[in-house]
Amino acid sequence: MVIPPPDRAARIVGFLKPNLLRMDFSNKFVTAQVIHTPTTTVPCSASSREKLLRSHM
């Protein structure tokens, strides 16, 4: 079940960027997600737990 985001005032929405970068840091790992706020979808995500990314760090 997807919970829709709360409605925002039209004046505020005009100034907001549509994409939001969310990063989480732990002692060992980093995760990042790009969130498209109008549709609340995640078009891209990455984690330092992935083996392909670890070799490039």
mmCIF file of the N, C-alpha and C atoms, coordinates in Angstrom:
data_MODEL
# 
_entry.id   MODEL 
# 
loop_
_atom_site.group_PDB 
_atom_site.id 
_atom_site.type_symbol 
_atom_site.label_atom_id 
_atom_site.label_alt_id 
_atom_site.label_comp_id 
_atom_site.label_asym_id 
_atom_site.label_entity_id 
_atom_site.label_seq_id 
_atom_site.pdbx_PDB_ins_code 
_atom_site.Cartn_x 
_atom_site.Cartn_y 
_atom_site.Cartn_z 
_atom_site.occupancy 
_atom_site.B_iso_or_equiv 
_atom_site.pdbx_formal_charge 
_atom_site.auth_seq_id 
_atom_site.auth_comp_id 
_atom_site.auth_asym_id 
_atom_site.auth_atom_id 
_atom_site.pdbx_PDB_model_num 
ATOM 1   N N  . MET A 1 1  ? 0.841  -1.172 0.000   1.00 0.00 ? 1  MET A N  1 
ATOM 2   C CA . MET A 1 1  ? 0.000  0.000  0.000   1.00 0.00 ? 1  MET A CA 1 
ATOM 3   C C  . MET A 1 1  ? 0.890  1.241  0.000   1.00 0.00 ? 1  MET A C  1 
ATOM 4   N N  . VAL A 1 2  ? 0.633  2.147  -0.913  1.00 0.00 ? 2  VAL A N  1 
ATOM 5   C CA . VAL A 1 2  ? 1.404  3.379  -1.020  1.00 0.00 ? 2  VAL A CA 1 
ATOM 6   C C  . VAL A 1 2  ? 0.618  4.505  -0.378  1.00 0.00 ? 2  VAL A C  1 
ATOM 7   N N  . ILE A 1 3  ? 1.264  5.203  0.530   1.00 0.00 ? 3  ILE A N  1 
ATOM 8   C CA . ILE A 1 3  ? 0.630  6.340  1.193   1.00 0.00 ? 3  ILE A CA 1 
ATOM 9   C C  . ILE A 1 3  ? 1.014  7.596  0.422   1.00 0.00 ? 3  ILE A C  1 
ATOM 10  N N  . PRO A 1 4  ? 0.048  8.337  -0.113  1.00 0.00 ? 4  PRO A N  1 
ATOM 11  C CA . PRO A 1 4  ? 0.386  9.531  -0.887  1.00 0.00 ? 4  PRO A CA 1 
ATOM 12  C C  . PRO A 1 4  ? 0.961  10.620 0.019   1.00 0.00 ? 4  PRO A C  1 
ATOM 13  N N  . PRO A 1 5  ? 1.831  11.465 -0.537  1.00 0.00 ? 5  PRO A N  1 
ATOM 14  C CA . PRO A 1 5  ? 2.395  12.540 0.278   1.00 0.00 ? 5  PRO A CA 1 
ATOM 15  C C  . PRO A 1 5  ? 1.329  13.584 0.594   1.00 0.00 ? 5  PRO A C  1 
ATOM 16  N N  . PRO A 1 6  ? 1.548  14.373 1.637   1.00 0.00 ? 6  PRO A N  1 
ATOM 17  C CA . PRO A 1 6  ? 0.562  15.416 1.948   1.00 0.00 ? 6  PRO A CA 1 
ATOM 18  C C  . PRO A 1 6  ? 0.559  16.485 0.864   1.00 0.00 ? 6  PRO A C  1 
ATOM 19  N N  . ASP A 1 7  ? -0.593 17.100 0.663   1.00 0.00 ? 7  ASP A N  1 
ATOM 20  C CA . ASP A 1 7  ? -0.709 18.154 -0.342  1.00 0.00 ? 7  ASP A CA 1 
ATOM 21  C C  . ASP A 1 7  ? 0.074  19.380 0.100   1.00 0.00 ? 7  ASP A C  1 
ATOM 22  N N  . ARG A 1 8  ? 0.742  20.018 -0.854  1.00 0.00 ? 8  ARG A N  1 
ATOM 23  C CA . ARG A 1 8  ? 1.506  21.228 -0.567  1.00 0.00 ? 8  ARG A CA 1 
ATOM 24  C C  . ARG A 1 8  ? 0.834  22.415 -1.244  1.00 0.00 ? 8  ARG A C  1 
ATOM 25  N N  . ALA A 1 9  ? 1.038  23.565 -0.679  1.00 0.00 ? 9  ALA A N  1 
ATOM 26  C CA . ALA A 1 9  ? 0.470  24.778 -1.258  1.00 0.00 ? 9  ALA A CA 1 
ATOM 27  C C  . ALA A 1 9  ? 1.066  25.016 -2.647  1.00 0.00 ? 9  ALA A C  1 
ATOM 28  N N  . ALA A 1 10 ? 0.266  25.544 -3.554  1.00 0.00 ? 10 ALA A N  1 
ATOM 29  C CA . ALA A 1 10 ? 0.703  25.739 -4.939  1.00 0.00 ? 10 ALA A CA 1 
ATOM 30  C C  . ALA A 1 10 ? 1.884  26.700 -5.034  1.00 0.00 ? 10 ALA A C  1 
ATOM 31  N N  . ARG A 1 11 ? 1.953  27.715 -4.176  1.00 0.00 ? 11 ARG A N  1 
ATOM 32  C CA . ARG A 1 11 ? 3.072  28.665 -4.226  1.00 0.00 ? 11 ARG A CA 1 
ATOM 33  C C  . ARG A 1 11 ? 4.383  27.977 -3.871  1.00 0.00 ? 11 ARG A C  1 
ATOM 34  N N  . ILE A 1 12 ? 4.353  27.055 -2.929  1.00 0.00 ? 12 ILE A N  1 
ATOM 35  C CA . ILE A 1 12 ? 5.571  26.369 -2.498  1.00 0.00 ? 12 ILE A CA 1 
ATOM 36  C C  . ILE A 1 12 ? 6.034  25.389 -3.568  1.00 0.00 ? 12 ILE A C  1 
ATOM 37  N N  . VAL A 1 13 ? 5.116  24.690 -4.190  1.00 0.00 ? 13 VAL A N  1 
ATOM 38  C CA . VAL A 1 13 ? 5.465  23.681 -5.197  1.00 0.00 ? 13 VAL A CA 1 
ATOM 39  C C  . VAL A 1 13 ? 6.182  24.317 -6.383  1.00 0.00 ? 13 VAL A C  1 
ATOM 40  N N  . GLY A 1 14 ? 5.869  25.565 -6.714  1.00 0.00 ? 14 GLY A N  1 
ATOM 41  C CA . GLY A 1 14 ? 6.518  26.246 -7.826  1.00 0.00 ? 14 GLY A CA 1 
ATOM 42  C C  . GLY A 1 14 ? 8.002  26.465 -7.616  1.00 0.00 ? 14 GLY A C  1 
ATOM 43  N N  . PHE A 1 15 ? 8.454  26.534 -6.360  1.00 0.00 ? 15 PHE A N  1 
ATOM 44  C CA . PHE A 1 15 ? 9.860  26.786 -6.060  1.00 0.00 ? 15 PHE A CA 1 
ATOM 45  C C  . PHE A 1 15 ? 10.652 25.516 -5.775  1.00 0.00 ? 15 PHE A C  1 
ATOM 46  N N  . LEU A 1 16 ? 9.983  24.402 -5.555  1.00 0.00 ? 16 LEU A N  1 
ATOM 47  C CA . LEU A 1 16 ? 10.678 23.175 -5.195  1.00 0.00 ? 16 LEU A CA 1 
ATOM 48  C C  . LEU A 1 16 ? 11.246 22.469 -6.419  1.00 0.00 ? 16 LEU A C  1 
ATOM 49  N N  . LYS A 1 17 ? 12.364 21.813 -6.239  1.00 0.00 ? 17 LYS A N  1 
ATOM 50  C CA . LYS A 1 17 ? 12.938 20.977 -7.292  1.00 0.00 ? 17 LYS A CA 1 
ATOM 51  C C  . LYS A 1 17 ? 12.203 19.633 -7.257  1.00 0.00 ? 17 LYS A C  1 
ATOM 52  N N  . PRO A 1 18 ? 12.003 18.989 -8.404  1.00 0.00 ? 18 PRO A N  1 
ATOM 53  C CA . PRO A 1 18 ? 11.222 17.753 -8.412  1.00 0.00 ? 18 PRO A CA 1 
ATOM 54  C C  . PRO A 1 18 ? 11.948 16.545 -7.827  1.00 0.00 ? 18 PRO A C  1 
ATOM 55  N N  . ASN A 1 19 ? 13.283 16.581 -7.790  1.00 0.00 ? 19 ASN A N  1 
ATOM 56  C CA . ASN A 1 19 ? 14.032 15.425 -7.298  1.00 0.00 ? 19 ASN A CA 1 
ATOM 57  C C  . ASN A 1 19 ? 14.683 15.738 -5.963  1.00 0.00 ? 19 ASN A C  1 
ATOM 58  N N  . LEU A 1 20 ? 14.725 14.731 -5.109  1.00 0.00 ? 20 LEU A N  1 
ATOM 59  C CA . LEU A 1 20 ? 15.293 14.868 -3.777  1.00 0.00 ? 20 LEU A CA 1 
ATOM 60  C C  . LEU A 1 20 ? 16.330 13.768 -3.592  1.00 0.00 ? 20 LEU A C  1 
ATOM 61  N N  . LEU A 1 21 ? 17.508 14.122 -3.116  1.00 0.00 ? 21 LEU A N  1 
ATOM 62  C CA . LEU A 1 21 ? 18.557 13.142 -2.850  1.00 0.00 ? 21 LEU A CA 1 
ATOM 63  C C  . LEU A 1 21 ? 18.529 12.804 -1.369  1.00 0.00 ? 21 LEU A C  1 
ATOM 64  N N  . ARG A 1 22 ? 18.345 11.541 -1.078  1.00 0.00 ? 22 ARG A N  1 
ATOM 65  C CA . ARG A 1 22 ? 18.319 11.081 0.309   1.00 0.00 ? 22 ARG A CA 1 
ATOM 66  C C  . ARG A 1 22 ? 19.512 10.161 0.521   1.00 0.00 ? 22 ARG A C  1 
ATOM 67  N N  . MET A 1 23 ? 20.349 10.498 1.490   1.00 0.00 ? 23 MET A N  1 
ATOM 68  C CA . MET A 1 23 ? 21.536 9.692  1.773   1.00 0.00 ? 23 MET A CA 1 
ATOM 69  C C  . MET A 1 23 ? 21.497 9.244  3.219   1.00 0.00 ? 23 MET A C  1 
ATOM 70  N N  . ASP A 1 24 ? 21.824 7.981  3.440   1.00 0.00 ? 24 ASP A N  1 
ATOM 71  C CA . ASP A 1 24 ? 21.886 7.410  4.780   1.00 0.00 ? 24 ASP A CA 1 
ATOM 72  C C  . ASP A 1 24 ? 23.300 6.898  5.014   1.00 0.00 ? 24 ASP A C  1 
ATOM 73  N N  . PHE A 1 25 ? 23.855 7.273  6.146   1.00 0.00 ? 25 PHE A N  1 
ATOM 74  C CA . PHE A 1 25 ? 25.213 6.870  6.504   1.00 0.00 ? 25 PHE A CA 1 
ATOM 75  C C  . PHE A 1 25 ? 25.161 5.994  7.746   1.00 0.00 ? 25 PHE A C  1 
ATOM 76  N N  . SER A 1 26 ? 25.845 4.881  7.698   1.00 0.00 ? 26 SER A N  1 
ATOM 77  C CA . SER A 1 26 ? 26.030 4.053  8.886   1.00 0.00 ? 26 SER A CA 1 
ATOM 78  C C  . SER A 1 26 ? 27.532 3.938  9.123   1.00 0.00 ? 26 SER A C  1 
ATOM 79  N N  . ASN A 1 27 ? 27.931 3.170  10.111  1.00 0.00 ? 27 ASN A N  1 
ATOM 80  C CA . ASN A 1 27 ? 29.357 3.028  10.399  1.00 0.00 ? 27 ASN A CA 1 
ATOM 81  C C  . ASN A 1 27 ? 30.109 2.350  9.257   1.00 0.00 ? 27 ASN A C  1 
ATOM 82  N N  . LYS A 1 28 ? 29.441 1.463  8.527   1.00 0.00 ? 28 LYS A N  1 
ATOM 83  C CA . LYS A 1 28 ? 30.111 0.703  7.470   1.00 0.00 ? 28 LYS A CA 1 
ATOM 84  C C  . LYS A 1 28 ? 29.661 1.058  6.061   1.00 0.00 ? 28 LYS A C  1 
ATOM 85  N N  . PHE A 1 29 ? 28.424 1.464  5.888   1.00 0.00 ? 29 PHE A N  1 
ATOM 86  C CA . PHE A 1 29 ? 27.865 1.581  4.549   1.00 0.00 ? 29 PHE A CA 1 
ATOM 87  C C  . PHE A 1 29 ? 27.217 2.942  4.317   1.00 0.00 ? 29 PHE A C  1 
ATOM 88  N N  . VAL A 1 30 ? 27.054 3.269  3.031   1.00 0.00 ? 30 VAL A N  1 
ATOM 89  C CA . VAL A 1 30 ? 26.358 4.474  2.595   1.00 0.00 ? 30 VAL A CA 1 
ATOM 90  C C  . VAL A 1 30 ? 25.310 4.047  1.578   1.00 0.00 ? 30 VAL A C  1 
ATOM 91  N N  . THR A 1 31 ? 24.104 4.568  1.710   1.00 0.00 ? 31 THR A N  1 
ATOM 92  C CA . THR A 1 31 ? 23.066 4.333  0.712   1.00 0.00 ? 31 THR A CA 1 
ATOM 93  C C  . THR A 1 31 ? 22.542 5.676  0.232   1.00 0.00 ? 31 THR A C  1 
ATOM 94  N N  . ALA A 1 32 ? 22.162 5.731  -1.037  1.00 0.00 ? 32 ALA A N  1 
ATOM 95  C CA . ALA A 1 32 ? 21.634 6.965  -1.617  1.00 0.00 ? 32 ALA A CA 1 
ATOM 96  C C  . ALA A 1 32 ? 20.432 6.626  -2.486  1.00 0.00 ? 32 ALA A C  1 
ATOM 97  N N  . GLN A 1 33 ? 19.428 7.491  -2.422  1.00 0.00 ? 33 GLN A N  1 
ATOM 98  C CA . GLN A 1 33 ? 18.231 7.334  -3.238  1.00 0.00 ? 33 GLN A CA 1 
ATOM 99  C C  . GLN A 1 33 ? 17.866 8.680  -3.839  1.00 0.00 ? 33 GLN A C  1 
ATOM 100 N N  . VAL A 1 34 ? 17.476 8.669  -5.099  1.00 0.00 ? 34 VAL A N  1 
ATOM 101 C CA . VAL A 1 34 ? 16.896 9.849  -5.732  1.00 0.00 ? 34 VAL A CA 1 
ATOM 102 C C  . VAL A 1 34 ? 15.392 9.634  -5.716  1.00 0.00 ? 34 VAL A C  1 
ATOM 103 N N  . ILE A 1 35 ? 14.666 10.573 -5.120  1.00 0.00 ? 35 ILE A N  1 
ATOM 104 C CA . ILE A 1 35 ? 13.214 10.447 -4.985  1.00 0.00 ? 35 ILE A CA 1 
ATOM 105 C C  . ILE A 1 35 ? 12.557 11.532 -5.827  1.00 0.00 ? 35 ILE A C  1 
ATOM 106 N N  . HIS A 1 36 ? 11.664 11.128 -6.729  1.00 0.00 ? 36 HIS A N  1 
ATOM 107 C CA . HIS A 1 36 ? 10.884 12.072 -7.529  1.00 0.00 ? 36 HIS A CA 1 
ATOM 108 C C  . HIS A 1 36 ? 9.665  12.440 -6.697  1.00 0.00 ? 36 HIS A C  1 
ATOM 109 N N  . THR A 1 37 ? 9.668  13.659 -6.135  1.00 0.00 ? 37 THR A N  1 
ATOM 110 C CA . THR A 1 37 ? 8.656  14.030 -5.145  1.00 0.00 ? 37 THR A CA 1 
ATOM 111 C C  . THR A 1 37 ? 7.229  14.125 -5.681  1.00 0.00 ? 37 THR A C  1 
ATOM 112 N N  . PRO A 1 38 ? 6.971  14.590 -6.917  1.00 0.00 ? 38 PRO A N  1 
ATOM 113 C CA . PRO A 1 38 ? 5.566  14.637 -7.348  1.00 0.00 ? 38 PRO A CA 1 
ATOM 114 C C  . PRO A 1 38 ? 4.898  13.259 -7.413  1.00 0.00 ? 38 PRO A C  1 
ATOM 115 N N  . THR A 1 39 ? 5.664  12.233 -7.789  1.00 0.00 ? 39 THR A N  1 
ATOM 116 C CA . THR A 1 39 ? 5.073  10.900 -7.904  1.00 0.00 ? 39 THR A CA 1 
ATOM 117 C C  . THR A 1 39 ? 5.499  9.968  -6.781  1.00 0.00 ? 39 THR A C  1 
ATOM 118 N N  . THR A 1 40 ? 6.391  10.435 -5.906  1.00 0.00 ? 40 THR A N  1 
ATOM 119 C CA . THR A 1 40 ? 6.943  9.649  -4.788  1.00 0.00 ? 40 THR A CA 1 
ATOM 120 C C  . THR A 1 40 ? 7.489  8.296  -5.251  1.00 0.00 ? 40 THR A C  1 
ATOM 121 N N  . THR A 1 41 ? 8.233  8.315  -6.355  1.00 0.00 ? 41 THR A N  1 
ATOM 122 C CA . THR A 1 41 ? 8.886  7.103  -6.840  1.00 0.00 ? 41 THR A CA 1 
ATOM 123 C C  . THR A 1 41 ? 10.395 7.247  -6.689  1.00 0.00 ? 41 THR A C  1 
ATOM 124 N N  . VAL A 1 42 ? 11.085 6.121  -6.701  1.00 0.00 ? 42 VAL A N  1 
ATOM 125 C CA . VAL A 1 42 ? 12.544 6.102  -6.585  1.00 0.00 ? 42 VAL A CA 1 
ATOM 126 C C  . VAL A 1 42 ? 13.109 5.640  -7.929  1.00 0.00 ? 42 VAL A C  1 
ATOM 127 N N  . PRO A 1 43 ? 13.538 6.588  -8.791  1.00 0.00 ? 43 PRO A N  1 
ATOM 128 C CA . PRO A 1 43 ? 14.078 6.181  -10.090 1.00 0.00 ? 43 PRO A CA 1 
ATOM 129 C C  . PRO A 1 43 ? 15.495 5.622  -10.023 1.00 0.00 ? 43 PRO A C  1 
ATOM 130 N N  . CYS A 1 44 ? 16.234 5.933  -8.947  1.00 0.00 ? 44 CYS A N  1 
ATOM 131 C CA . CYS A 1 44 ? 17.623 5.494  -8.874  1.00 0.00 ? 44 CYS A CA 1 
ATOM 132 C C  . CYS A 1 44 ? 18.029 5.330  -7.415  1.00 0.00 ? 44 CYS A C  1 
ATOM 133 N N  . SER A 1 45 ? 18.774 4.268  -7.140  1.00 0.00 ? 45 SER A N  1 
ATOM 134 C CA . SER A 1 45 ? 19.307 4.073  -5.792  1.00 0.00 ? 45 SER A CA 1 
ATOM 135 C C  . SER A 1 45 ? 20.645 3.361  -5.898  1.00 0.00 ? 45 SER A C  1 
ATOM 136 N N  . ALA A 1 46 ? 21.488 3.581  -4.890  1.00 0.00 ? 46 ALA A N  1 
ATOM 137 C CA . ALA A 1 46 ? 22.806 2.949  -4.864  1.00 0.00 ? 46 ALA A CA 1 
ATOM 138 C C  . ALA A 1 46 ? 23.188 2.687  -3.420  1.00 0.00 ? 46 ALA A C  1 
ATOM 139 N N  . SER A 1 47 ? 24.010 1.671  -3.226  1.00 0.00 ? 47 SER A N  1 
ATOM 140 C CA . SER A 1 47 ? 24.459 1.316  -1.889  1.00 0.00 ? 47 SER A CA 1 
ATOM 141 C C  . SER A 1 47 ? 25.904 0.858  -1.960  1.00 0.00 ? 47 SER A C  1 
ATOM 142 N N  . SER A 1 48 ? 26.668 1.170  -0.920  1.00 0.00 ? 48 SER A N  1 
ATOM 143 C CA . SER A 1 48 ? 28.060 0.714  -0.889  1.00 0.00 ? 48 SER A CA 1 
ATOM 144 C C  . SER A 1 48 ? 28.144 -0.775 -0.561  1.00 0.00 ? 48 SER A C  1 
ATOM 145 N N  . ARG A 1 49 ? 27.036 -1.412 -0.281  1.00 0.00 ? 49 ARG A N  1 
ATOM 146 C CA . ARG A 1 49 ? 27.010 -2.859 -0.055  1.00 0.00 ? 49 ARG A CA 1 
ATOM 147 C C  . ARG A 1 49 ? 27.118 -3.642 -1.357  1.00 0.00 ? 49 ARG A C  1 
ATOM 148 N N  . GLU A 1 50 ? 26.827 -3.001 -2.484  1.00 0.00 ? 50 GLU A N  1 
ATOM 149 C CA . GLU A 1 50 ? 26.879 -3.679 -3.777  1.00 0.00 ? 50 GLU A CA 1 
ATOM 150 C C  . GLU A 1 50 ? 28.329 -3.942 -4.176  1.00 0.00 ? 50 GLU A C  1 
ATOM 151 N N  . LYS A 1 51 ? 28.584 -5.137 -4.640  1.00 0.00 ? 51 LYS A N  1 
ATOM 152 C CA . LYS A 1 51 ? 29.955 -5.530 -4.983  1.00 0.00 ? 51 LYS A CA 1 
ATOM 153 C C  . LYS A 1 51 ? 30.509 -4.734 -6.155  1.00 0.00 ? 51 LYS A C  1 
ATOM 154 N N  . LEU A 1 52 ? 29.666 -4.374 -7.123  1.00 0.00 ? 52 LEU A N  1 
ATOM 155 C CA . LEU A 1 52 ? 30.146 -3.619 -8.280  1.00 0.00 ? 52 LEU A CA 1 
ATOM 156 C C  . LEU A 1 52 ? 30.616 -2.222 -7.888  1.00 0.00 ? 52 LEU A C  1 
ATOM 157 N N  . LEU A 1 53 ? 29.965 -1.610 -6.915  1.00 0.00 ? 53 LEU A N  1 
ATOM 158 C CA . LEU A 1 53 ? 30.374 -0.271 -6.488  1.00 0.00 ? 53 LEU A CA 1 
ATOM 159 C C  . LEU A 1 53 ? 31.601 -0.299 -5.595  1.00 0.00 ? 53 LEU A C  1 
ATOM 160 N N  . ARG A 1 54 ? 31.778 -1.350 -4.829  1.00 0.00 ? 54 ARG A N  1 
ATOM 161 C CA . ARG A 1 54 ? 32.917 -1.414 -3.904  1.00 0.00 ? 54 ARG A CA 1 
ATOM 162 C C  . ARG A 1 54 ? 34.253 -1.389 -4.626  1.00 0.00 ? 54 ARG A C  1 
ATOM 163 N N  . SER A 1 55 ? 34.326 -2.002 -5.781  1.00 0.00 ? 55 SER A N  1 
ATOM 164 C CA . SER A 1 55 ? 35.600 -2.047 -6.501  1.00 0.00 ? 55 SER A CA 1 
ATOM 165 C C  . SER A 1 55 ? 36.017 -0.668 -7.015  1.00 0.00 ? 55 SER A C  1 
ATOM 166 N N  . HIS A 1 56 ? 35.071 0.252  -7.189  1.00 0.00 ? 56 HIS A N  1 
ATOM 167 C CA . HIS A 1 56 ? 35.380 1.592  -7.695  1.00 0.00 ? 56 HIS A CA 1 
ATOM 168 C C  . HIS A 1 56 ? 35.601 2.604  -6.582  1.00 0.00 ? 56 HIS A C  1 
ATOM 169 N N  . MET A 1 57 ? 35.441 2.213  -5.353  1.00 0.00 ? 57 MET A N  1 
ATOM 170 C CA . MET A 1 57 ? 35.616 3.157  -4.238  1.00 0.00 ? 57 MET A CA 1 
ATOM 171 C C  . MET A 1 57 ? 37.026 3.126  -3.714  1.00 0.00 ? 57 MET A C  1 
# 
